[in-house]
């Protein structure tokens, strides 16, 4: 078996951690998947979670489903880059897998919220962080309603949380780029262009 530290023929020095965040309803997951499809060496980081697995979930694709004890053991040995608690369930980004993929030269994508991004940047300040904005608050509210998943009360609560998330993103100093999702195709194109430009900038900076 090859040592994990042994350099493979496919390895490069272009490894980079990409954080993509945005409020609920802004289209960040679609943009994340668009970036992943558009960049050949991109890999999506699969989080650990203690939430139950649904029939639609695929282990290792949607999440790694673990027990609370397994999660806490991983956390105790500093195995996560960031963790979050949502509706009583725990989520975390596994450190070792991310670091290994970056060493291999891949673009590792994390889709996490602002608090998670702050945690990751604290440990890996070289991460490139991108926040997706709606064209206007009114458009975001319209998109939340168009999903037809919740009643108006829940939509208003989600909208209020989204406004707080946007405000936090603007003031926390973590994000390198803000992208407005007016149309998905344009937003995905801009995100891909920003990532490629940043990797090129880093290549140039490494040259003697």
N, C-alpha and C positions, 0 to 999 in steps of 0.2 A: 504493500500500500504506500502511495506517495505521502510524504510529509506535507501537512497543510501549509508549511512555509516554503515548500519547494516551488519555484517559479514554473508555471506552465507555458507552453508555446503561445497560448491565447492571451496571456496576461499582458497588461499595458501599465503605464504610469498615469493613466487618465481617470483613475477612480475618483468619484465625487459623491458626496451625500447631498441629495436634493430633498428639501422639505416643501410640501405643498399643503397650504391651509386655506380655509375660507369658510364663511358661515353656511349654515344649512340652507339648501335651496339654490346655491350660487352656481352649481355645476362642477364643483371641484373634482368629484370622482370621475366624471366623464373626461375632464381635462387631464387628470392623472393618467388614465388609461390611454388617452391619446398620445401623451408624451412617451409612455412606455412602448407603445406600438411603433412610434416614429424613430426611436433611437435604438439601434441594434443591440447595444450592450446594456440596455436598461433592465433592471430587475426590481420588482416591487417587494418591499419588506412586509412579510406576513406577521401580524401581531399575535401575541398570546392573549387568550381571554378565558375568564372563568364563566362566561355566560353559556347557557345551554346551546347545543347544536340543533339547528332546525333541519327539516328534511331537505331544504334547498342548499344548505351549507356543505362545502367540500373541505374536508380537513387538509390543511397545508396550502390551501388556495385562498379561502376566505379568512380563516384564522387557524391558529393552533389551539385546539380546545383542551384546557387543562383543569385540574382540580384547584381549589383554593390553596391547599397545602403545597402543591407543585409550584404555583405562582409565587407564594410567599418564600419558598425555598430559593427560587431563582432570584427574587428581589433581595434576599438576605446576603447573597454572594455577589451583589452588584451586577447582576446579569442583564439588567434592563438599561437602555439609554433614557427611557422615559416611561412613566406609568400614569394611568388615569383611572378614576372611578366614575362610572356612569350608571345611574339607576341601580346602584348596589352591586354592579358587576365590575370586574377589574380588567384592564387592558394594559399591555406593555410591549415595547419594541425590544427584541432580543439583541444585545450588544455584540456578542461574538460573531453571529452570522453577518451582521452589517459590516463590521470591521474586516472580516475575511473577504467579502465581496468587493469592498473598496480596494483592498490590497491587490485583488485580481484585476483591477482596472475598470470595474463596472460602475455604471451610474445607478446608485441605490436610491429608490424613491420611498419616502415616508409620507403618508397622508395623515396628518395629525393636527390637533387644534393648537391654539396659540400657547396655552400653558405647556403642552408637550413640546412645542417648538422652542420655548424658553429653556426647558430642561435639556433638550438635545444640544442647543447652541452653547449652553454652559459647559457641556462635556466635550463637544466637538465644534469649536467656533469656526472651523473652516467649512462647515456645512453651508450650502447655498439655499436660502429660504425665499419662497415665493408665496404671495398671498393673493387669492382671487377675490375680486370685488364685483358687486353687481353694478350695472350702469347707474342706477338710482335706488334709493330705499323703496320707492314705490314699485319699481320693477321687481325687486326681491320679494316684496309682499305678494305681488301678483303671481310670481312663480310658485311661492309656497301654497297659495290657494289653488293654482292649476294642478298641483299634484293630487288633489282630492283624497288625501290620506287621513286628514284630521278635521275635527270640527273647528269653528272659528276661534273658540277660546284657546285651544291648543296652538292654533296657527299664530295667534297674537303673542302667546308666550314664546314660541319659537322665534318669532320676528324680533321680540325684545332681546332675546339672547343673542340673535345675530347682530343686532346693532351694537351690543356690548363687545362682541367678538371683534367687530370691525374697529371699534374705538381702541381696544386693547392692542390690536395688530399695528395700528398707526403710531401708537405711543411707546411700545415696548422696546423698539430699537433692534429687533431681531431680524426683520425682513429686509432682504436685499432688493426685491422687485415686487411691485404691485401690478397686477394684470386685471383689466376690466373685461368681464365676460359679457360683451354685447351680443356677439354671435359665437357659437361654440367653435366653428371652424377657424375663425380669426383668432380666438383666444388660445386654442391649441397651437396654432402656428406661431403665435408670439411666444408662448411658453417654450416651445422647442427651440426657437431662435435664441432666446435668452440663455438657455442651457448650453447650447452649442457655442455661443459667444463666450460664456464664462469658462468653459473647458479650454477653448482656444487661448483665452487670456492667461489661464494657468499654465498651459504648455509653453507659451512665450516667456512667462516669468521664470520657468525652470531652465531655460536655455542659458548657457554661459555667455 
